Amino acid sequence: MPKMKTKKSAAKTFKFTATGKIKREKAYHSHILTSKSQKRKRNLRKKTLVSRADQKRIQELIIR
């Protein structure tokens, strides 16, 4: 059987931490920013971890 290919869009979207958890960017930071508070926009810039329920599904897309 041929090797499984990495889903390149997922590989560019998600990064792994040193302990193997998956980081992602937050949503709602691309447009209509005038109606959002400065604090909300600042917090949307930060990275966050993928939920445990989604970790296995994302790891299958990114075969390391």
Secondary structure in CASP SS format (residue, H / E / C, confidence):
PFRMAT SS
TARGET T0000
AUTHOR 0000-0000-0000
METHOD secondary structure of the structure
MODEL  1
M C 1.00
P C 1.00
K C 1.00
M C 1.00
K C 1.00
T C 1.00
K C 1.00
K H 1.00
S H 1.00
A H 1.00
A H 1.00
K H 1.00
T H 1.00
F C 1.00
K E 1.00
F E 1.00
T C 1.00
A C 1.00
T C 1.00
G C 1.00
K C 1.00
I E 1.00
K E 1.00
R E 1.00
E E 1.00
K C 1.00
A C 1.00
Y C 1.00
H C 1.00
S C 1.00
H C 1.00
I C 1.00
L C 1.00
T C 1.00
S C 1.00
K C 1.00
S C 1.00
Q H 1.00
K H 1.00
R H 1.00
K H 1.00
R H 1.00
N H 1.00
L H 1.00
R C 1.00
K C 1.00
K E 1.00
T E 1.00
L E 1.00
V C 1.00
S C 1.00
R H 1.00
A H 1.00
D H 1.00
Q H 1.00
K H 1.00
R H 1.00
I H 1.00
Q H 1.00
E H 1.00
L H 1.00
I C 1.00
I C 1.00
R C 1.00
END
